[in-house]
Amino acid sequence: MADSSSAPNSLPQMREALDRLDREFIELLAKRMRLVSDVAALKRQQPDVPLRDEGRERQIFEVWAQEARSHGLSPYFVGRLLRELLNYSRRDQERHLDRAEATSQAALRVGYQGAPGSYSDLAVGKLFAARSVDRLERVGFDTFREAVEAVESGRVEYSLLPIENTIVGGIYEVYDLLADRSLSLVGEEVWPVEHCLVGLPGTRPEALRVIRSHPVALQQCERFLRSLVGVRQESWFDTAGAAQAVAEAGDPGLAAISSEEAAHAWNLQILRRDVADHRRNLTRFLLIGRKAEEPDPRQPAKTSLLLVVAHQHGALARCLRVFDSHGINLTKLESRPLPETPWAYRFYIDLEGRAQDHKVVEAIAQLKPFSTRLEILGSYTRRAGGFEDAPVPAPPLAVEDEEESTSVARRVVSVGDVVLGGGAFGLCVGAARGARRRELARLASVARECGALGLVAGPMSGEGSLVQQLELVQEVTHAYELLSVVAVDRAEDVPSIAAQANVLRIPGHQMASVALLEAVGRSGRAALLERGPSATVEDLLAAAAVFEATGNHQLILVESGIRTFETATRSTVDVGAVAVLRQRCDLPVWVAPGAAGEAALIEPLALAAAAAGADGLLLEWASEESPEALDPEQPSPFERQLPVIAARLAPVLAALGKT
């Protein structure tokens, strides 16, 4: 047994102990990566062995989750660490399989548009992290054209350019450059963008006059920028360049939108994180080289084509049918005008597979009669849309809903890449009564481990403006990769709440407010519409019609209890209304079992709702005790109950054919 007297008992000693553990952790990572390299060497000698074994990866996740629980750790966060480790391990194996490795050299020069610390610069580092390069030299250029011309002239071996973003779409200048050059696409990378507002140390956000950044970054943060009064936007050639300009100007009235890395590089203070309009902000990059490079057959691949269709009726439709007849999945179809021919277009097509694959070769041959230009831009290892771009969540309560003959097809309601309708069984967890930061974070952790998709935030306790409270909710939900579901009572609050929340919740007592229904509908956000305590099913459907009249069809109906003569419960949860609503409309129908007001009834009502055909559950419970009476360091009774409900709900869904 270790001598307790040697345990660290001061802050410097504790930090020294943490540093020791960190060094040991890195040593263990290095040992693991050496074993990964040995595995890759064996796979190179055995071409029939797949690069990725999905079954083994699932087993590893299960083992890590069990070990995490046994040590009192969150399986979700341990799973996130494992995801990054497996992604890096897989890329290290690719280094051994890379067919271009024979041409690698001691120093490799890669161009990009921007300054050091820009997202393009960071993406270059990510893409080449596991390649056989002794020294990587990253060369920044002011424009996309200069980066492309540097490849043509031999000044750099490759250039990495952004081609599309999940918020603003395609980068058209890059598409046009690809059409005019005799270069090849040889790689793909995806970078998760997190825009930060950065300024000089000590800068107060309310004192800002000018915010600089790349035009695309400003466009991605449009909603946030509109919320700032009296602040002017200035376009800059690059996000990192904007950060550099702010640092060199020394003006506390200036700020930039850039990466955290750029802020650190120029000794700037992060004034606010995650200022993009949408949480999931990904930029896809393409690597351009002078000659084609064939990816290893064991790696998932894409092929990019440039197609100009013949000026005939239905020519594009015939081309698309060719891909369909060969079972080829298209991941991208982008049109650009032909400058020399008004109202004519060229199409950029990305498809799954290699140019050398038999079905791709056949499809391309059949396209030629319908096209005036057909060019293979390159084949490369697929990054976008693959396993490593998706988070590793706790097992979701996803279902494939087999409809009864009396029900209509269910509508799809999606928020980003999260589906809340269309046959997917959704679960959102929340605190009906106000929660403090620590309690909200703890609840989010439990919710994530139970497979919940969203966190329902009640009113925050303590002081603070609405904006500050919403920022807290966004901070917690972002950390745990949950949707934020926030209630809105007044039409005038909709813009502020819609700017921060993923889903707006219209409480039952406001169900008949036409102004609120229309304001939430016009916000474009998905919404939960609760049934009022005295409302009939027809009343709920009439309120839904007001909402949908705005053109917004992202709506979920929630049975949240009605007033009856029954006194044993606070409200009667009308499970029978689920079946009625499913017959009357195609909207997803959820149930809020906590409306009964009894903690012991949440579980049986949840099971009954699932059996009645509910598309999801809104699980929350308002304790009769005041928040001050509860120990903030200890899990609440509701937190302890959640895993039990989720565990018992899973076999019910399976028995109903919903898993």
DARA-V933031 format. One line per field, one symbol per residue. ss: DSSP state (h for helix, s for strand, l for the rest). burial: + if it has 24 or more other ideal C-beta (glycine too) atoms within 12 Angstrom, else -. Layout:
# DARA-V933031
ss: ???
burial: ???
This chain:
# DARA-V933031
ss: lllhhhllllhhhhhhhhhhhhhhhhhhhhhhhhhhhhhhhhhhhllllllllhhhhhhhhhhhhhhhhhllllhhhhhhhhhhhhhhhhhhhhhhhlhhhhhlllssssssslllllhhhhhhhhhlllllllsssssssllhhhhhhhhhhllllsssssssslllsslhhhhhhhhllllssssssssslllsssslllllhhhllssssshhhhhhlhhhhhlllllsssssllhhhhhhhhhhhllllssssslhhhhhhlllsssslllllllllsssssssslllllllllllssssssssslllllhhhhhhhhhhhllllsssssssslllllllsssssssslllllhhhhhhhhhhhhhssssssssssslllllhhhllllllllllllllllllllllllssllssllllllsssssslllllhhhhhhhhhhhhhllllssssllllllllhhhhhhhhhhhhhhlllssssslllhhhhhhhhllllsssslhhhlllhhhhhhhhhlllsssssllllllhhhhhhhhhhhhllllllsssssllslllllllllslllhhhhhhhhhlllsssslhhhhllhhhhhhhhhhhhhllllsssssllllllhhhlllllllhhhhhhhhhhhhhhhhhhhllll
burial: --------------------------------+--++-++--+-------++----+--++--++--+-----++++++++++-+++-++++++++++++-------+++++++++++++++++++++-++++--++++++--+-+++-+++---+++++++++++++-++-+++++++-+-++++++++++++++++++--+-+--+++++++-++++++++++-++--+-++-++++++++++++-+----++++++++++-++-+++++++++++++++++++++++-+++++-++++++++++++-----++--++-++--+-+-+++++-+--------+++++++++++-+-++--++--+--++--++++++++++++++++-+++++++++-+-----+--+++++++-++++++++++++++++++++-++++++++++++++++++++++-----+--+++++++++++++++++++++-+-++++++++++++++++-++++--++-+++-+++++++++++-+-+-++++++-+++-+-+++++++++++------+++++++-++++++--+++++++++++++++-+++-++++++-++++++++++++---+--+-----+-++-+++-++--++-++--+-+-
